[in-house]
Every structure is written in C-alpha cells, then in structure tokens.
Amino acid sequence: MAGVALSDHDAVIRDLFDEDKMQELTGDEGPVVSRIRKLTEWSGDQWLLPIQYATNQSVSATFATMQSLAVFNKFKQFAIDPYEYFGRVLFSRRFLKQAKGENAMAYVDGMENEWAGLLKTLTLERAFQFYGNGSGCRGQLTTAADPLRPTDVTTVTAYLQNPQDSVYFYVGMEVGLAAAATGGASRANSVTLDGIDPETGKLTADIRWDTITGGAAEDYVHRKGDYDLDLLGLAAWVPPTAPGAAPFEGVVRTAHTAALGGNRLTLGGLSIAEGLRTLAAQCRIYGAQSVREKSDGGMSLICTMHTDRWTELETELHTDGIRDFVHEVGEFGFPAIRMRTPAGPVDVYGDPMCPYSYAWLLDTKTWKFRSAGKMPEIVDDDGQKILREAAANQFEGRAGWIAALGCGAPGNNGCLTF
C-alpha cells in the first residue's frame, strides 16, 4: 500500500465522517437533547426572538369603556448572541511520514479514533450546556468538615457534594475553581483529573488542589477556560428561582416571570408525581398566553430528570399500584414513564446529564438550537480539515460550534426543584 499524503487527509475524513457517521457520533446525545430542533443557519449578529407575555386587554362589558382602552398584546424581544466552543485533534508529522504499507492503515485508524473522540466529547459537552445556566460550573466541592467525604485542598483528593455530578467530569480534563457559582472570577491556575469515582464523587487530581490559587473546600469546579462562558441552557431560560432585575439576553423578565422566565415549583412535601402534575397545570395556564409558530400546533410536554430521580418516580408509581406506564419512545428507544397531567400526557425521561436537584417540564415545540453550521462540526471553512502547527512538528484539526439555545414560549415550560 502506498503511503498516506497530507492531501489524502480531507478525502479520508470525508469518507469516514459522512452524514450517517456524523449523525451516529453527534446525534445520540440523550433522550431530550435529541428531540430539540437544530437549525443550522444563523443570519446577522444576533438571533432576535420576540416573546409574548400578555394578551390584548382592550375588552369590557361597556362599549364606551372598551373604546377608551388601548392595551394590546405585549412582547419582549430577546437579543441572543451566539456562543463559541472549540476543540482540536493533533497528528504527528513523523507518524504521517512513516505511514507506509500496513502503517498507512494504522494512521487512518488513529486519525478516525482521534476525530471520533473529539466529536463525542463535544456532543457530551452540548448535552451538559443544554441543562446549564451558562456558568460552566459542573459541581461544588464538599466542606473540609464533611464527616464522610471531606475535601482537603492540601491533597490531590476532593469530593463533589452531589456524587451524581461526576458524570460531568472526565479523566484528563483540566479544571479550575471559583468561589461563586456564577458572577465571580475563576481562580488562577488549574489541575488535571487523573481519577474519578462516580460512587463517592471523588475527584483525584495530578497535583494538589491548592495549586489553584486560593482554592478551598466548597469551591465550584469548572472546565478550564469555561467559567461564565457557556451557552445559556435550561437553568438560564427556565431558572429554579424567579428571575430578578438583571437583564437576560437584553430583557428584564420581572413583568411576568412565568411567561418570560418559565414556571417553577419546589417539591416540598409533595410526591414526585404530584409535583409534576402541579407544575404541568401551571404550564398549561401560563402557556395559554404564549404564541408559537402556527405549524407547531398545541403543547407537547415531556419531562427530563436525573436517572436516579426517574427510578424514584417509577418506584413511587409502582407503590401506588400503577402499572404498565413504561414504554420505549424516541429515535434511540429511550424508556419513558407516561403520566397523565392537566396539560395532557407527559413522557418522563431519565437523563444522567440532568442535574440531580432539578427536573424540567419542556414543551419541545418551543425550543431550538440555532447554529452557524452543524453543532458540532469539523472546521473546514478554508477548504482544509488539517493544518500545520506553527510551533510544533505536527498537524492540527479543529471542531466546534457557533450556536445558542432559544425558547419561543418560556411560559409553556417549568422547573421542579427537589
């Protein structure tokens, strides 16, 4: 077999990562994100999204009074900026030059694995950011006085308060710390994760955690470079606490916190099923004031919660004597619990990427990912998928996205806090 030339790289990538392969690598991101519409065109600097929060109130039982009124439909226009995210692969020039005979296929296999690994990581990152509030924080460390899992920053070991958050971390990830979950500043320096224990939430770093300047127990952990730079996901559009006076995508949402910022409910003494039904009723009430595209039709609610919460709900319903409610739905055959609610049937999915403390009721017809190109995609705008590195004897390929998440009717959606 002849050797592999650099000019062959793009052709091999085109063959290995055709539409079907890209769908396989980037489409199976979970039961909920896979159902969010993805538009791959972005025109202009911002995505302008008008949202109705009040209906025409020029009505009266008295004709003269009706004529005197001029209170019509009210809208707020959200001005959404795109968020960029980047990733890269590296290929050794020496390996490329030695790719002769059987080694040529070894290079092709290695190249495929590197690209596939990067695209998979970006797909998981998209799922993580879908649930987030833009802060990039993936979990909070325990206290130094925790009786079972204390965080001691003078060692290489730290623990997450919610072990379930370990799904957001990967061996080899470089992470930083911040004292505040959002709105603060990332501390200087970082560590690299050498080990993760999902059962206990233990994160083992390559060096002591106090290598991060000022690093302390109860700090928030984020991927290096991401603090307060991720796209705004569910926890920003439909936050667990009512939005205040701070502008969100250019809009102050206090005029109607449900219609502009979604509904919310704290479970308290309710069962999970009772909480979901109550929240669904709220979504139906305030969703009635929302206007969607005519082609969208009526509400189409689903619910997403952490897989452990999903198991709790299944057990809860079995205990109540309810049977035969679990069925396979969706393109990838994810199991769902179908519940009757005041807003109609709701399919409840368990997703390990959903934060353990929250569940969201989503009208999927109101949500869109909008991106400039695919999300993610291999960067080849200049016609090249691989370029020489300026300061190293290797070649670099890039992938990523320019994208944002938007909701056309927040009032149709809700957040449940456990």
N, C-alpha and C positions, 0 to 999 in steps of 0.2 A: 504494500500500500504506500502511496506517495505521502509525503509529509503534509502537515496542516500549515497553510499560509494564513497570515493575518487577514487577507482578503476573503478567506473562506469563512471567517467567524460569523459575519452577518447572515450568510446563506444558511449556515448550520443552525443558528439561533432561530431564523425564520421557519425552518423545517421542524425544529424541536418544539418551539413555542408558538404553534398555530392557534387559531381561535379556540379549538376544542381543548388544547392543553392549557391555555391561559384560563379558560373557564374552570377547568379541573383544579388549577392551582389557586385561583383567586376568587372563585365563586362559592366554595363551601366554607363560609366563614361563620356558620351558626344558623340556628333556626329563625332568627329575627332579622339580622342584617341582610341575609339573602333575600328577604321579602321587601326591602326598601328599594324604591325605584332609583335607578342610577342614570342620570343624564350626563352625556359626555361632551357637551358643548357649553362653553362659557363665553358670553359676549359682554364687552365693556369691563370697566374696572370693578364694579360691584354687582351683586345679584340683588335687585330691588324687589322686595317681597311685601306687597300690601296685605294687611290682615285686618279683617273687620272685627270690631269689638262691641259695637252697639248698632241696633236696628233703628229704622225710621220711627220717631216718636211724635210725628205730626198727626195725631189722631185724638178725637174727642167725641163725646156724645152730643156736644153742642157744635153746630155748624160754624158759628162765628168764632168760637174758640179754636176749632180746627184750622180755620183760615188764618188765624193770627200766629199759629205755630210754624216754626221753621227749624225743626230738629230732625235732621236726616241721618242716614247711615253714617257711622263713624269708622274711620280707618286709621291705622298707623302703618307707616312704611318702614320696614326693616331694611337696612342697607348692609348687606353681608359681604365682607371681604373674604377672598379665598385664602386657605391655609396651605402652606407648602410642607412637604415631608420628603426626605431624601434617604436613599440607601445606595450602597455600592458593592461591587464584587471586584476582586483583584486576580489577575492571571500572570504568572511568572513568564517573562520573555524567554528565559532559559528553557523552561518546560516546553514552550511553544516551539522553539528552535529544535529541540530534541524529539519532537513529535513525529517520528518516522515509524513506518511499519505498524507493529502492534501498539507502539506508544501513541500513534495517531488517534486510535480509538480511546486510549486512556485519557488523552487530552479532551476529547469530545465528551466522554463520560464525566470527567471532572468539571468541565465547563457547564454541562447540564445541571449537575448537582449544585454548583455554586449559585447559578441563576435561580434554580427552583427553591433553594433555601432562602434566598433574599426575598423572592416574591411571596413565599409562605409567611415570612416574618412580617412583611408589610401588610399582608392580609389580616394577620392576627392583630397588628397594630391598629388597623382600621376598625376592627371589632372593639378593641379597647377604647379608642377615642369616641366611638359611637355612643358609648354609655357615659362618657366623662363630662366634666364641666369646663374643659379647656386648660385646667391647671397642669395636667400631665402627671399628677401625683397618683401613685399606684398603691399606697398603703401607708399606715402610720406605725412607727415602732412602739413597742411596749415601754412601760416605765422601768426605771432601774430597780424599783422595789417590787416588781411583779413576783409573786411567790413561786410561780412555776416556770415562767419564761422571761426572766429579767434581761433587759438589754444593757450590756456593758460595753460602751464605745471604746474602752481601752483594750478590747479584744477584737478578734475577727468575726465574732458572732453577734447577731442582732435578731430580734424576733418581731414579727408583724402582729399587731393587735388582733386582726382577723386572719387566721391561717388561710382562709379561702382566697385572700388576696395574692397568695403565692402564685396563682395562675398567671398573673401579670408580669412575672419575672422569669428570666431565662439565664442559664449558665453562660457566662461570657458577657452579659450585659454590664455596661459601665453605668453606675448610678451615682446620683448626688443627693443631698439632703437640703431641706428647708424647714425653718421653724414654723411657718404658716402654710396651710393647705393651699392657699392662693393669695395673691396680692402682696406677697413679700418679696424676698430675693433668695435665689439659690446660694447656698454656702459655697465657698471656694474649694476646689479640689474634688476628687471623686475616688471611688473604689470599683473594682471589678468583681462580679459574683462568681465564686468558684463552686458553690453548692447551694441547693435549695431543698428544704424538707417540707413538702406540702402539708403533712400531718400536723406539724407543730408551728409552721410558719417561720422556721429558722432560715435566715439568710447568712451564708458564710462568704466573707469577702477575702480577697487575696492579701489585703493588708488591714491593719487596724482601722476601725470605723472613725476614730478620732483623727485620722489623717485628713479627713474632711474638716476644714477649719470651723471650730465651734460646734461640730457635730455632737448631738445629745440624744438621750432617750426621749421618746415621744416626738421626734422629728418626723417629717413626711419624706417619703422616698420617691424619687422620680428618675426617669432615664436621663442621663447626662444631656444637657442642651435643650430639654423639652419644657422646662418649668414655665407655666403660663403661656405656652406657645402652641398647644394642641388645638385642633378644631373644636368648636363648641358642639357638644353632643347632647344627649337626653337630659343630663343633670343640669345643663345650662338652659335649654329650651323649656323644660318642664321640671324646675328645681324642687327639691324636697321641702324647702321653705319658701314662703311667698316672696316674690321679687320686690325689692325696695326701690329707692330713688335713683340708684345707679343705672345709667343707660346701658341697655343691652342691644347690640347691633344698631345703635343710634336711637333706640326707643326706650323711654321710661314707661314701665308696664303697670304703674300703680292705678291708672284709670280703670282698669278691670283686670285684676291679677289672674283670674281664671281664663278669660278669653284671650289674653295676651301672654300669659305665662303658665297655662295649664292648671289642672285641678290637683289637689293633694289631700292626703288623709294619713293620719298616724294610726296604726293598728290598735294600740292600747289594749283593751280587754276583749276586742273582737277576735274571732277566729279568722284565719286567712281567707276563707271563702266568704265570710260576712264582710270583711274589709273590701274584697274585690267587687262584690255586688254593690256595696255602698258607693264606692268610687265610680263604678260604671254608671250608676244613677246620676252622679254629678256630671260626668262626661256627657251624658245624654241631654241634661238640662242646659249646660253652657255650650255644648256643641251645636244646639239648635240655632244659636246666634251666628254661627260661622258660615262663611260662604266658601265653597270649594269649586273646582272646575266642574262644569256640568257633566262631563263624562265620568266623573268619579262616582256618581251615584250616592247611596246612603253610607252611613258609618260602617266600617269593617274593623271591629276591635279584635286585637289579640293582646295577650299579656306575656311579659317576659320577667322572669325571676331567676335567682341563682338555683342551680340544680338541687342543692340541699333543701331550699325552701320548697321547690317543686315536690320533692319527696315528702316533706312535711304535709303539704296540701293533699297529696294522694292518700297518705295515711289518715289524715283528718276526715276525708270524704268516705273512705272505707269504713272508718269507725262509725260514721253517721248512717251506715247502711246503704250508701250509694255505690253502685257497681257499673261496670261497662262504660266508663267515661274516658278511657284512654284509647287513643286511636293514632294511626300513623298518617301524618299530613305533611304537605310541603314537598318541594322538589327533591330534597335529600332524605325524605322519610323520617323526619324527627317526630318523636311521640309528643302528643299534646293531650291535655285534660280539657275536655269541652264542658264549659259551665253555662248554665242559663243565668242571664242577668237582665236588669231592666233595660239595658241598651242592646239586647239581643244575645245570641250565643257568642261566647268568647273562648278562643283556643289559648290555653295557658302553656307556655313553653319553659323548659328549664335550660338555662344557658350559663355555663361556668364563667363567662365573661361579664355577666350581670353582677353588679355589686351585691354583696350578701345582705346588706341592710335595706335594700330598696327593691321594689318591683314597679314596672311601668305598664299601664294600660295604653295601648297605642292604636290610633286609627291609622292604619298603614297607608290609606289613600291620601293622607295629608303630609306625608314625609317624602323628601327627595335628597339624595346625594347629587350635587352638581359639580362637575369637574371639567377641567380643560384637558380632554383626552381621557383615557381609561384611568381607573383608580384601583390598584396601581398600574403602571405601565413601564415598559422598558424605554428609557430615554434614547430617542434616535432622531430628534428634530433636525440635526445636521446631516442625516443620512448615515451616521456611524453609530453602531452599538458598543464599540470598544475603542478606546483612545490611549495613546501613550501617556504614561505619567511623566511629569516634568522632572521630578527629582528622585526617581527610582527606576530600576530595571524591570519594569512590569507594566501591564496594561490594566486599564480601569473601565468597568461598565457601570452604568447608573440606572436606577429605577426610582420611582416615587410618584407623587401626585401633587396637583394644584386643585384643591377642592374645598367644599363646605357642605354642611348639613343644614337643611331648612325645613320648617314646618309651616304649612299654609293655614292651619287652624289649630293653634295650641289648645283651645277650649274643648276640643274633642278628645284630649289626651289627659292622663293623670299619673301621679306618682304616689305609691304607697310606701310608707316608712314602717319598718318592722320594729 
